[in-house]
């Protein structure tokens, strides 16, 4: 009798663990969406590693502006203006625009990169990593830190800013 209870308990623990592994990314995305729509910047910021995301976006912009000249983007990167723009965009308020379901801006300006989590598809890459991807190559990468999922990378579409 005692052995049956132990087996039942182990099965319940395994089911609960499997449910958490499968469902926790969706729960995190739901929390982020809710925080963005409620303008709860602190709750949204708990799910984002801002220094890592900023460095990633800056590296992508620098790579695209590489070479001789680099056009307007190259000039912005060399002048350090691109870093300031990235710091402003990759902020709690800037990230709120990605996760809020309702449009937060009346019109989108030409030449802007528009990322909306609700327009992206979930894809599990590894046990501790998943992506929200879009057909044009844009992606949001989340990694498991302890028992929480944290946004660690924003991958810009390959043709962005060209």
Protein Blocks (a to p, Z undefined) as FASTA:
>chain_A
ZZmmmmmmmmmmmmmmmmmmmmmmmmmmmmmmmmmmnopaklmmmmpcfklmmmmmmmmm
mmmmgcehjimmlmmmmnommmmmmmmmmcfklmmmmmpmbdfbfbacehiacddfklpc
cddfbfkbccdddfkopacddddehjaccdfbdcddfkgoZZ
